[in-house]
Amino acid sequence: MIARTFLFLQGPASPFLRLLADAIEARGPTIRKINFSVGDAVFWWPKKGDWFRNRREDWRDYLAQYISRHGVTDIVMLGDGRPQHAIAAEVGIEMGVRVHILEHGYLRPDWLTLEPDGMTAYSRFPREPDAIRALAAGRPPADSGRLFQSSFLTYALYDLAYHIPNVALGWLVHRHYRAHGPVHPAVEYAGWIGKALTLRRRRSRAQQAITGWSAFPAESRFLFPLQLPGDYQILRHAPGGDLFSIVDAVIQSFARHAAPEASLLFKVHPIDNGLSRWPQRIKAAAERCRVSARVFIADGGDTDDLIRRSAGVVVVNSTVGLTALGQGKPVIALGSAIYDVPGLSFQGSLASFWTAPQLPDPQLFEDFNRALAATTQVRGGFIGRDALRVGVRNIAERLMEEEDRLPVTLRKPRNRPVFRYERELFNLD
């Protein structure tokens, strides 16, 4: 058996990566770590790591030399969307290193994702129904119950523990480092403070919007759960990489092709910081298209309940799409989505979705969940004592397996994805 050396890059803002390293070291392999920021070191302490302090354009050559020098066999990182992680996935695959991508689970709640090579458009998980059924054969049902308590306060404190040292000391320790988020942490926190101060008003307006939307016929109510504009699932796996443009295009399509009695509700993401100004943007777009009486925006509300009230759900690639499929609702995925499979998501045009949405195949959805749980999902979480304990144990066990659960023959090229709806959304010739 070949001795394995795991290289850890950036992880979640929590102790997860350090605890995972301890669990893997206890099983024999060597662990190495590259820190990019003080925040990385905070959650790695008291373990020691190496530092990359150079410019981003130096990262590819640095990493290739580091892999060769230290005999790295495996790379572990949170997501493959951050620039340094996207490059690491490319370099690792080119050099024959096993690349492991950690993320929140495709299945919810209380699941984690561990995928080889990449996620979403780069996932090895098959998109053909027969291949999915073959993976699901003999596998147990995926558990959908909640296991752990979640705490937004803990999430917020961990986030502060990561970003405050970067803001205070980053200029001194890693002057070339650029955060992966779309805005400076101080600006983001200011947005959160603004949202907290307007909580009561936002809840009232959300309820008014949901009431207005619900007054339309149930068979023609559509829901669009918004993602975060700066999410790499949008930047790298959505048409144009711009959620604002996608929303404008969806409103235009709705105005042109939906029935006069149809309504459309946009729901703001639960951890949106308010800086996107969705109410103003969507109101302006609806007024331009003369559908302001039928288009609503809610910064609040129960997503599961809204799905139940809808006739169809529009997503880019959000995991809310899986929730909607689980409720037997028609779903159209405008970007790359792991569940964009014939028989699950709607495969026709967006224009036709407004008038003839199609129900998913419930048996295929059950097989999809079984196959997903058997190949890329484990129980656990990044935050909370019990969630960390279970997640670390399960991820460590999965990482120690000698064979990937998804064959390398299903590897996708890491070039720009082809988006089926890009031409329709943006009227490209």
LOTORTOR-176892 format. One record per residue (C-alpha): residue number from 1; residue in one letter; x, y, z. Coordinates in steps of 0.02 Angstrom, whole numbers. Each point is the difference from the previous one (the first is absolute). Layout:
<pts>
PT  pos  code       X       Y       Z
PT  NUM     A       X       Y       Z
...
</pts>
This chain:
<pts>
PT  pos  code       X       Y       Z
PT    1     M       0       0       0
PT    2     I      69     171     -50
PT    3     A      30     120     145
PT    4     R    -119     146     -17
PT    5     T      33     184      32
PT    6     F    -151     113      12
PT    7     L      15     185     -41
PT    8     F    -135     108      78
PT    9     L     -41     169     -76
PT   10     Q    -139     116      62
PT   11     G    -145     -72      98
PT   12     P    -159      64      82
PT   13     A       7     135     134
PT   14     S      -6    -129     139
PT   15     P     117    -128      82
PT   16     F     -56    -133    -125
PT   17     L     160      -8    -104
PT   18     R     115     -12     152
PT   19     L    -106    -137      78
PT   20     L      -4     -92    -166
PT   21     A     190      11     -11
PT   22     D      15     -76     174
PT   23     A    -117    -142     -49
PT   24     I      98     -39    -158
PT   25     E     170      11      87
PT   26     A     -62    -127     127
PT   27     R     -27    -120    -146
PT   28     G     180      16     -61
PT   29     P      14     125    -145
PT   30     T     102     159       5
PT   31     I     -91     167       5
PT   32     R      64     163     -75
PT   33     K     -89     169      -3
PT   34     I      20     158    -101
PT   35     N     -71     157      80
PT   36     F     -48     150    -105
PT   37     S     -60     115     139
PT   38     V       6      28     187
PT   39     G    -178     -66       8
PT   40     D      59    -166     -71
PT   41     A     133     -11     136
PT   42     V    -124      44     138
PT   43     F    -105    -155     -34
PT   44     W     154    -108     -31
PT   45     W      84      46     166
PT   46     P      92     -77      90
PT   47     K      51    -102    -151
PT   48     K     138      71    -109
PT   49     G     -16      34    -185
PT   50     D      92      76    -146
PT   51     W     -46     170     -72
PT   52     F     -32      62    -176
PT   53     R      33     187       4
PT   54     N      36      34    -182
PT   55     R    -110      72    -135
PT   56     R    -144    -103     -68
PT   57     E      84     -21    -169
PT   58     D     143     -91      87
PT   59     W    -115    -130      79
PT   60     R      -3    -129    -140
PT   61     D     189     -22     -10
PT   62     Y      18       8     189
PT   63     L    -128    -138      26
PT   64     A      73    -114    -134
PT   65     Q     172      14      81
PT   66     Y     -75     -26     173
PT   67     I     -89    -160     -55
PT   68     S     160     -71     -75
PT   69     R     110      52     146
PT   70     H    -112     -74     135
PT   71     G     -69    -151     -91
PT   72     V    -181      58      14
PT   73     T    -123    -136     -48
PT   74     D    -165      85      50
PT   75     I     -65     179       5
PT   76     V    -147      47     113
PT   77     M     -88     169     -13
PT   78     L    -166      86      25
PT   79     G     -82      19    -170
PT   80     D      87      18    -166
PT   81     G     -60     174     -44
PT   82     R     125     112      91
PT   83     P     138      49    -123
PT   84     Q     138     -91      97
PT   85     H    -110    -155      17
PT   86     A     -50      -3    -183
PT   87     I     184       5     -47
PT   88     A      40    -133     131
PT   89     A    -130    -117     -76
PT   90     E      75      23    -173
PT   91     V     180     -23      60
PT   92     G     -45    -149     109
PT   93     I     -91     -92    -140
PT   94     E     142      37    -123
PT   95     M     129     -70     123
PT   96     G    -100    -156      44
PT   97     V     -44      59     175
PT   98     R    -169     -48      72
PT   99     V    -103     159      22
PT  100     H    -137       0     134
PT  101     I    -128     140       6
PT  102     L     -90      33     164
PT  103     E    -163      97       7
PT  104     H    -168      10      84
PT  105     G    -107    -147     -52
PT  106     Y    -102      -9    -158
PT  107     L    -122     -93     112
PT  108     R     -71     101     144
PT  109     P       1      14     147
PT  110     D     156     -59      90
PT  111     W      96     -74    -146
PT  112     L     173      42     -67
PT  113     T      66     -22    -176
PT  114     L     166     -83     -43
PT  115     E      27      -9    -188
PT  116     P     149     -49    -106
PT  117     D      66     132    -122
PT  118     G    -137     131      15
PT  119     M    -181      45      27
PT  120     T    -151      45    -106
PT  121     A      57       9    -182
PT  122     Y     163     -90      46
PT  123     S     -82    -137     102
PT  124     R      26    -180     -50
PT  125     F    -177     -40      57
PT  126     P     -94     -64    -154
PT  127     R    -139      98     -85
PT  128     E     -77    -151     -89
PT  129     P    -150     -83      84
PT  130     D      59    -177     -35
PT  131     A     171      34      75
PT  132     I     -82      76     154
PT  133     R    -113    -152      19
PT  134     A     152    -114     -11
PT  135     L      89      96     139
PT  136     A    -156      -7     108
PT  137     A     -29    -186     -19
PT  138     G       9     -86     170
PT  139     R      35     162      93
PT  140     P    -101      50     154
PT  141     P    -115     152      -4
PT  142     A      81     168      38
PT  143     D     -45      57     175
PT  144     S     -90     168      -8
PT  145     G     -20      30     186
PT  146     R      87     137      97
PT  147     L     140     -58     115
PT  148     F      78     158      71
PT  149     Q     -51     168      69
PT  150     S      60     149    -101
PT  151     S      52     168      73
PT  152     F      11     159    -102
PT  153     L      91      82     147
PT  154     T     138    -130      -8
PT  155     Y      12      23    -188
PT  156     A      14     188      21
PT  157     L     133     -12     137
PT  158     Y     104    -120    -103
PT  159     D     -14     117    -149
PT  160     L      61     145     107
PT  161     A     143    -106      67
PT  162     Y      55     -32    -178
PT  163     H     -19     174     -75
PT  164     I      51     117     142
PT  165     P     181     -63       5
PT  166     N       9      16    -189
PT  167     V     -59     180       6
PT  168     A     110      46     149
PT  169     L     160     -91     -47
PT  170     G     -17     -49    -182
PT  171     W      95     152     -64
PT  172     L     149     -56     105
PT  173     V      -4    -189     -23
PT  174     H     -66     -29    -177
PT  175     R     -10     163     -95
PT  176     H     -36     -86    -167
PT  177     Y    -148    -102      66
PT  178     R    -171      41     -67
PT  179     A    -155     -66      89
PT  180     H    -112    -116     -99
PT  181     G    -157      99      45
PT  182     P     -72     132    -118
PT  183     V      13     143     126
PT  184     H     111      51     145
PT  185     P     -54     -85     163
PT  186     A     -34     169      82
PT  187     V    -121      44    -140
PT  188     E     -86    -168      18
PT  189     Y     -20      21     188
PT  190     A     -72     173     -29
PT  191     G    -130     -81    -112
PT  192     W     -45    -124     137
PT  193     I     -19     139     127
PT  194     G    -117      90    -119
PT  195     K    -103    -158     -22
PT  196     A     -11     -25     188
PT  197     L     -63     178      25
PT  198     T    -138     -25    -129
PT  199     L     -51    -176      51
PT  200     R    -179      41      50
PT  201     R     -33     101    -157
PT  202     R      76    -133    -112
PT  203     R    -108    -136      78
PT  204     S    -156     104     -24
PT  205     R      41      35    -182
PT  206     A      43    -183     -31
PT  207     Q    -169     -54      67
PT  208     Q     -88     129    -109
PT  209     A      93     -65    -154
PT  210     I     -40    -182      41
PT  211     T    -183      44      28
PT  212     G      -7      92    -167
PT  213     W      83    -144     -91
PT  214     S    -114    -127      84
PT  215     A    -155      92     -63
PT  216     F      38     -61    -176
PT  217     P     -58    -172     -59
PT  218     A     101    -143      75
PT  219     E      29     -81    -170
PT  220     S      93     154     -65
PT  221     R     105      55     150
PT  222     F     188      -9     -28
PT  223     L     141      16     126
PT  224     F     181      55     -28
PT  225     P     108     -26     156
PT  226     L     147     117     -21
PT  227     Q     180     -51      32
PT  228     L     141     114      56
PT  229     P      67     104    -147
PT  230     G     180     -27      57
PT  231     D     -18    -189      20
PT  232     Y     121     -95    -111
PT  233     Q    -145    -111     -52
PT  234     I     -62     157     -88
PT  235     L     166      73     -55
PT  236     R      64    -162     -77
PT  237     H    -153    -108     -30
PT  238     A    -135     119     -63
PT  239     P     -31      82    -169
PT  240     G     101     160      -7
PT  241     G      57     -25     181
PT  242     D    -117     142      48
PT  243     L    -156     -30     104
PT  244     F     -65     176     -29
PT  245     S      -4     -26    -188
PT  246     I     -82    -170      21
PT  247     V    -138      74     108
PT  248     D     -32     137    -127
PT  249     A     -10    -130    -139
PT  250     V    -119    -110     100
PT  251     I    -118     147      30
PT  252     Q       3      42    -186
PT  253     S     -39    -181     -44
PT  254     F    -141      -5     127
PT  255     A     -74     160     -72
PT  256     R       5     -67    -177
PT  257     H     -53    -179      22
PT  258     A     -92     -30     165
PT  259     A    -189      -1       5
PT  260     P     -83     165      52
PT  261     E     -58     -80     163
PT  262     A     174     -65      45
PT  263     S     103      73     142
PT  264     L     185      -9      44
PT  265     L      76      15     174
PT  266     F     185      29      30
PT  267     K      61     -53     172
PT  268     V     159      79      67
PT  269     H     133    -121      63
PT  270     P      -4     -18     191
PT  271     I     179      63      21
PT  272     D      -5     136    -132
PT  273     N      79     155      79
PT  274     G    -118     124     -82
PT  275     L     132      83    -107
PT  276     S     -74     -73    -160
PT  277     R    -154     111      21
PT  278     W    -113    -136     -71
PT  279     P    -167      87      39
PT  280     Q      51     154     -98
PT  281     R      78     -97    -144
PT  282     I    -145    -119     -23
PT  283     K    -131     136      16
PT  284     A      88     103    -134
PT  285     A      17    -149    -118
PT  286     A    -183     -49      24
PT  287     E     -55     179     -35
PT  288     R     103       5    -160
PT  289     C     -85    -160     -57
PT  290     R    -173      61      58
PT  291     V     -27    -148     117
PT  292     S      24      87     167
PT  293     A    -175     -56      55
PT  294     R      50    -183     -23
PT  295     V     182      -3      57
PT  296     F      39       0     187
PT  297     I     155       1     109
PT  298     A       7     -71     177
PT  299     D     149      19     117
PT  300     G     -66    -132     117
PT  301     G    -125    -142       9
PT  302     D      12    -189      13
PT  303     T      78     -70    -159
PT  304     D     -77    -173      19
PT  305     D    -173      76      21
PT  306     L      24     112    -151
PT  307     I      52    -150    -105
PT  308     R    -158     -91      53
PT  309     R    -106     148     -57
PT  310     S      86      14    -169
PT  311     A     -36     -80    -168
PT  312     G     184       2     -50
PT  313     V     170      55      63
PT  314     V     134      94     -98
PT  315     V     178     -17      63
PT  316     V     175      27     -66
PT  317     N      82    -148      88
PT  318     S     -55      20     181
PT  319     T     -26    -153     110
PT  320     V    -175      69      25
PT  321     G     -31     -83    -169
PT  322     L      23    -169      84
PT  323     T    -121      49     137
PT  324     A    -129      46    -131
PT  325     L      26    -162     -96
PT  326     G     -24     -92     164
PT  327     Q    -170      83      16
PT  328     G     -43     -57    -176
PT  329     K       7     176     -74
PT  330     P      59      42    -176
PT  331     V     174      79       3
PT  332     I      98      87    -136
PT  333     A     188      23      31
PT  334     L      71     144    -101
PT  335     G     182     -38      42
PT  336     S     104    -155      28
PT  337     A     -86    -105     133
PT  338     I      39    -176      53
PT  339     Y    -187     -41      -6
PT  340     D     -24      68    -176
PT  341     V     -44    -174     -62
PT  342     P    -134     -54    -125
PT  343     G    -146     -61     103
PT  344     L      43     112     146
PT  345     S      19     182     -54
PT  346     F     -96      79    -143
PT  347     Q      96     -19    -163
PT  348     G     -97     119    -113
PT  349     S      15     187     -24
PT  350     L     -32     127     137
PT  351     A    -136      73    -109
PT  352     S     -94    -165       0
PT  353     F      28     -30     186
PT  354     W    -120     142      44
PT  355     T    -145     -86     -87
PT  356     A      42    -186       1
PT  357     P     113     -49     147
PT  358     Q      26    -187      17
PT  359     L      -1    -102     160
PT  360     P     159     -94      49
PT  361     D       8    -190       3
PT  362     P     -14     -45     186
PT  363     Q      88    -167     -19
PT  364     L     146      79     -93
PT  365     F      12     131     137
PT  366     E       8    -138     131
PT  367     D     137     -87    -100
PT  368     F      92     165     -21
PT  369     N       4      27     189
PT  370     R      57    -178      32
PT  371     A     140      16    -128
PT  372     L      52     171      64
PT  373     A       7     -58     182
PT  374     A     101    -153     -50
PT  375     T     132      97     -98
PT  376     T      24     182      49
PT  377     Q     -96      32     162
PT  378     V      34     -35     183
PT  379     R     -91      51     158
PT  380     G      74     144      99
PT  381     G      25     187       4
PT  382     F     131     136      12
PT  383     I     -69      84     156
PT  384     G     -58     -71     167
PT  385     R      84    -129     112
PT  386     D    -102    -152     -53
PT  387     A      -5      51    -183
PT  388     L     189      23      -1
PT  389     R      31    -166      87
PT  390     V    -108    -100    -119
PT  391     G      55      95    -155
PT  392     V     186     -16      38
PT  393     R     -15    -187      32
PT  394     N     -99     -32    -159
PT  395     I     107     109    -113
PT  396     A     160     -76      70
PT  397     E     -64    -175     -33
PT  398     R     -51      47    -177
PT  399     L     168      84     -36
PT  400     M      95    -155      56
PT  401     E     -86    -110    -129
PT  402     E     121     -57    -133
PT  403     E    -124       7    -143
PT  404     D    -111     145     -52
PT  405     R    -185     -34       8
PT  406     L     -25      85    -168
PT  407     P     112     -69    -139
PT  408     V     130     110     -82
PT  409     T     -79     -39    -168
PT  410     L    -139     123      48
PT  411     R     124     143      25
PT  412     K     -56     164     -80
PT  413     P     121     123     -83
PT  414     R      30     154     106
PT  415     N     -40     126    -137
PT  416     R    -146     121      -6
PT  417     P    -164     -94      15
PT  418     V    -128       5    -141
PT  419     F    -164      73      62
PT  420     R    -155     -62     -86
PT  421     Y    -103     156      39
PT  422     E     132     132     -34
PT  423     R     -60      38    -177
PT  424     E    -182      11      53
PT  425     L      35     107     151
PT  426     F     110     126     -85
PT  427     N     -70      -7    -178
PT  428     L     167     -54     -74
PT  429     D       6     -29    -188
</pts>
